[in-house]
Amino acid sequence: MTTHWQDRFSEWLSNLFRFNREELKPDLKIAELIEKGFHHNEEEDQWERTWLVATKTGAETSKEVWTNDDGGWRVAMYGNEGEVFFEYKVSEST
């Protein structure tokens, strides 16, 4: 049976764009972070949100930061002065 050029072209196009569909699987962690109110900091390439904590004399802020380094997620909390007071390497199942 003869294969028409249209069929070969259609198969070629399908193969051309197949790898893009497979590589563009959405990252469920990013969707979760967006839903929780995080925004992406383009300069630092990290996801972050700021917490406001009431104190006796006013308020302090803390920044929660998620980064995806070396194939895994890491979360860190920064205090009012920018110091890290919590850091955790998140497991693959999280």
N, C-alpha and C positions, 0 to 999 in steps of 0.2 A: 504494500500500500504506500502511496506517495504522500510525503508530508509537505504541506503547503508552507510557503515562506511566512505566511501570517501566523501559523501555528508555531513555527520555530522562533519567530520574533516574539510572540507572546510568552513562550517558555523562557527565552533569553531575558525579557524584562522581569518576569517573575523571579528568576534566579538573581538578577542584578539587585533587586530591592529586598530579597529575602533576608539577607544578613542584617540590614538596617532594622527590620521589624524585630528580630531576635535580640539585637543589642539594645533596643530602646525600651526594655521592660521597665515599668515604673518602680522606683525604689519605695517600698512601703514605709520605711522609716521616715523619708522626707514627707510623704503624705501625712503621716502621723504628727510630725513636728509642725507642719503648716496648720493642721487642725487645732493644735494646742497653742497657737498664737506666736510661733517663732517666725522670724524673717531671716532671709539669707543675706549675710554681710559679704558682698562681692569682693571687697578689698582683702578681707581675711580668709575668704572661702570657708565660712562657718555659718552654722545656724544658731541664732541667739534670741533670747528674750530677757527682759529686765523685770526684776521683782522689786517692789517698794515695800519696805518693812518699817512699821511704826516703832519709834523708841520713845523714851520718857521726854527727851528734849527735841523731838522732831521726827526725822525719818532717815533711813539709810537705803541704799540701793544695792542689789546683788544682780550679777549677770550670769545666766545659765547659758553655757555654750556647748554645742554639739559639733564635733568634727568627724569626718570619715577619712582616717589615715590608715595606710597599710592594709586596706581591705576590711577594717573594722571600725566601729563607732566608739568614740570617747566622749564622755561628758565631763565638764568642769564647771565649778561655781566660783565666781570671783566676788570678793567683798567690796565694800564701799571705797576702799583705797586701791583696788585693783589686784589685791593679793588672792592667790588661789587658796580656798579653804576646803575644797572637796574636788577630787578627781577620781574617775572610774572608767576602766576599759569595759565596754558593754559586750556581753557575750553575743555570739552569732544568732542565737534564738530570740533575742530581744528585739 
